[in-house]
Amino acid sequence: MPIANVTFGGSTNKNNQLQNENLSGFCNGSNKVFSLSRRYQAGSLRVFYNGIRQSQNEITETSETSFETEFIPLSGTSLTVDFYNA
């Protein structure tokens, strides 16, 4: 089960909630730019490709809702993202 809406420090402030999105359905062997459904805090993005966390060298944050990968995720692979709300 994916992690979603985890609150830290007992706060109900939405900025303290870790969010998770599964972008696997957008992996098609040509996409390198991915969009999230919510804005994220700059620097909080954690991208996991097939369960392996990608380094900051492999990810470029392009806006408050999108990022680009240095690699091309293939069809049938897993791409998930953890982030804090902006």
C-alpha positions in Angstrom: 0.0 0.0 0.0 1.5 3.4 -0.9 2.2 6.0 1.7 -0.1 9.0 1.4 -1.2 11.9 3.7 1.3 11.1 6.5 1.4 13.9 9.0 4.6 14.8 10.9 4.8 16.5 14.2 1.1 16.2 15.0 0.3 19.1 12.8 -2.8 19.2 10.5 -1.0 21.8 8.3 -1.2 20.5 4.8 2.4 21.6 4.2 3.5 19.0 6.7 1.9 16.1 4.9 3.9 13.8 2.8 2.1 13.1 -0.4 2.6 10.3 -2.9 1.6 10.0 -6.6 1.9 7.0 -8.8 2.9 8.1 -12.3 3.5 4.6 -13.7 0.7 5.0 -16.2 2.6 7.8 -17.9 5.7 5.7 -18.5 5.7 4.9 -22.2 9.3 4.8 -23.4 9.2 8.4 -24.6 8.0 10.6 -21.7 10.7 12.4 -19.7 8.5 15.2 -18.4 5.9 14.3 -15.7 3.2 16.4 -14.1 1.8 16.0 -10.6 -1.8 16.8 -9.7 -0.7 19.1 -6.9 2.0 21.7 -6.3 5.0 20.6 -4.4 7.5 22.4 -2.2 10.7 23.0 -4.2 13.4 20.6 -3.1 11.0 18.1 -1.5 10.5 15.9 -4.6 11.6 12.3 -4.2 11.3 10.2 -7.3 11.4 6.4 -7.3 11.9 4.4 -10.5 11.2 0.7 -10.0 11.4 1.3 -6.3 14.9 2.9 -6.4 15.2 6.5 -5.3 16.7 8.7 -8.0 19.4 11.2 -7.2 19.0 14.9 -7.7 21.4 14.5 -10.7 18.7 12.5 -12.5 15.7 14.8 -11.8 15.1 18.4 -12.8 12.3 20.3 -11.1 10.8 22.3 -14.0 7.8 24.0 -12.2 5.7 23.7 -9.1 3.9 20.7 -10.5 6.3 19.1 -13.0 9.7 17.6 -13.3 11.9 16.0 -15.9 14.0 12.8 -15.7 17.4 12.3 -17.3 16.3 8.8 -18.2 13.3 7.6 -20.2 11.0 5.4 -18.1 9.9 2.4 -20.2 6.3 1.1 -20.5 5.4 -1.3 -17.7 7.8 0.2 -15.2 7.1 1.9 -11.9 7.4 5.6 -11.3 6.3 7.0 -8.0 6.9 10.4 -6.3 6.9 11.6 -2.7 6.6 15.3 -2.0 5.4 17.9 0.5 2.5 20.2 -0.6 3.4 23.7 -1.6 
